Amino acid sequence: MDSLRGYGHLGIGSRLKRISDYVMRETQLVYDTCHIDFDPYLFPVFKTISNYDGITNKELVNLINFTQPAITQFVNKLRDKGYVDIKSHKLDKRKKIILLTKKGEQLFVQLKPVWEAINKTIKQVTTQKTDSLLEHLDKMEDAFKSKDFSLMILENIDKSIKQHIDIINYRPEHKEAFYDLNIEWLKTFFYVEAYDEEVLSKPEQYIIDKGGFIFFAKKDDKVVGTVALMPTDTIGILELTKMAVSPEERGQKIGQQLMKHCISFAKQEELKALLLYSNTKLENAIYVYRKYGFKELELEKDSPYNRSDIKMLLEF
């Protein structure tokens, strides 16, 4: 017999705590199974920090509604693990800014598919129609008795892995996809220039044969994105260009995955820098470029793209 259920509304606080403790234990099992060094109790603070390009302790308190000592304790735990760093504000040295380290960004990438699976699992066990919160808790705990919460999450992770993006090198059979993805993107956001048409229709001649590179993002064996690294007049500097993602797949950060791949590739090849041309109309893209270290340069008058109004460089 379950005594807490027998207490009805009087035991609701204890019921909620029991479910919370169970969910946290099961989530920890998932992290351990996936070999991810993370404490589920740190989730709200870590996730909130990851949403901002620097945040203060006070802002965390206001956003999460935890006490100041609790926030400080969680931040210190994340810093001890090397996931966050605390720096002085550029304008007000009295302010301390909390932001993810490179190790923290890598952890975020690891955690994302797990969080997606957790979110999906929670929806599966909480979408039943009920007449009261108590009845909802009954159904939720019954679901956990039929199958452990951790097993349900792991099953959903296995399903989500199939949706992961693979980054592959250029292949002749993907020449058409390179053209189609870029032409669609240009027509959606700008217009196709004569220079675009020439390069996109002859990628091997203008990019590969000149020492450049083209990469593709594949999802379920379908090409859903592409990016190129084109040679420039300066040895050791390649232009990050021709990035496009299928309209059906936008919003899933595939472009960021392609850019990260290019940055890692450039470092591996010991390049001096990556150059890019863009337009400030693409506010989200410019924000991401700056986040990954690209700095604005003066735009030359004879820019190769009429639509470009910003030039950026990432030095290594």
Secondary structure by P-SEA (a helix, b strand, c coil): ccccccccccaaaaaaaaaaaaaaaaaaaaaaaacccccccaaaaaaaaaacccccaaaaaaaccccaaaaaaaaaaaaaaccbbbbcccccccbbbbbbcaaaaaaaaaaaaaaaaaaaaaaaacccccccaaaaaaaaaaaaaaccaaaaaaaaaaaaaaabbbbbcccccaaaaaaaaaaaaaaacccccaaaaaaaacccccccccccbbbbbbcccccccbbbbbbcccccbbbbccccccccccccaaaaaaaaaaaaaaaaaccccccccccccaaaaaaaaaaabbbbcccccccccccccbbbbbcc
